[in-house]
Amino acid sequence: MLAVASTTAVGAVAGCMGSGDGDPDGATDDGGNETTGDESGGPDGGTDESGSTAQTGTILGDITVENLDETSHTVDVIVEFGGEIEEWTTETLETSGDSTTLERNWPSEPGSFSVVARLDGDSVREVTPADWNDPDCFNLFISVRSDGSVTMASGTSGGPCGSGDADADDATEAE
């Protein structure tokens, strides 16, 4: 009986130690704020027996597309969740400085997804949350550079991922 009580106590303490995500010293990229997901109590995002919140996957926040080139471009943006296309939109961006934030027509729950950007019908770039170490939530910034190439960067603050507006200046580019 004593062995069972000791095992239970060790398990409870280990559960309070954190998940090991983030830096070796226990710091997290988001300042300790966790996205709680679904509060319904199920295995897909509710609370477990210890009262902590479980989340499977990443929340896709806002997607902003901008043109930094002097010529106009057409960008197709395709959002896939679980292998199913949730959004496919085509944006025509005029010359340098033109940008738009897409209307969110994809799930707001965490999940497994990819985003594809196709420039002028031929140049394709695809990203997944794994490109940024699977954060809880991120906003995506798709940029057409002045040389006509496409870059994709993410930010984990602002918009649906935090307070205030999502800001490309705080974004990290995918490798």
Order of alpha helices (4+ residues) and beta strands (2+ residues): alpha-beta-beta-beta-beta-beta-beta-beta-beta-beta
